[in-house]
Amino acid sequence: MSALLETIARIRREVCELHAELTRYDLVVWTAGNVSGRIPGYDLMVIKPSGVSYDDLTPELMVVTDLYGTPVSSLSADADGVPAQWENPDLTASSDTAAHAYVYRNMPDVGGVVHTHSTYATAWAARGEEIPCVLTMMGDEFGGPIPVGPFALIGDDSIGRGIVETLRGSNSPAVLMQNHGPFTIGKDARSAVKAAVMCEEVARTVHVSRQLGEPLAIDPAQIESLYDRYQNVYGR
């Protein structure tokens, strides 16, 4: 049990600290947006509480749920050996919890999920238009265009289903949910935050490029080469 408690404490601390990156890179306003992280080896996740200011977030406020979005405090005491000691009756998990949980249930390699309403990426989402791969940085990070997911309402796992359907079989760790905004995934929460930062950067750059004229496409074979090098060679 001590190992589980230590892991939960670590993930809560990491998820809390990573929210500061969202404000640092101007990806969110007010209390919008969220970061979550999977608890390795358990069907559990940690996510930001709903409606709490970014300046007020602490590791102890991060909400622990199962992979259906049910708070750990409501689980039976012996479920997976997890005690019900993280209950905070004054807090509820983010309104996007069901979407994050659906991704974790259906994409077992994903260890982190991020949602923002960053300006440029959300503007592309409002248009229902994918971001074309016209930058080598996009080839490196996304392995192609950043795709658009279907329109879906908050409240159940509809958004999660759209994320999974869109990103399965795609190199991209980012999806622009139509009329909503970007969601990103990663091997852990930090990787998902990096993807969110890079998604906004390329969304802005490609938008600016289009104001000057039509961006030049990169040959798919070159995109594949860029992606393979960056993912498997660069920095090793």
Number of C-alpha atoms within 10 A of each C-alpha: 9 7 8 15 11 11 15 20 16 14 24 27 17 18 26 24 16 21 22 14 17 24 15 11 13 15 20 20 15 11 15 18 25 28 32 35 31 31 23 14 8 13 15 24 30 33 30 31 22 19 14 16 12 20 11 7 16 14 17 12 22 28 27 27 24 20 23 18 25 18 21 21 19 13 15 12 13 9 10 11 11 17 15 15 10 16 15 13 7 7 15 19 21 24 19 24 31 23 27 33 28 22 26 25 17 15 14 10 14 20 22 27 31 29 28 25 22 25 18 21 29 21 21 24 26 17 12 19 16 19 23 18 23 21 18 16 17 24 25 19 21 24 25 24 20 27 24 26 28 20 16 17 11 14 12 16 21 16 25 25 19 21 27 19 15 19 20 12 8 16 16 22 25 30 30 31 28 23 19 24 23 32 30 26 33 21 16 20 25 24 19 27 28 19 24 30 20 17 27 21 18 21 23 18 13 18 17 12 14 11 9 8 8 10 16 12 11 15 11 13 9 13 24 15 14 21 23 16 14 16 14 9 9 11 7 6
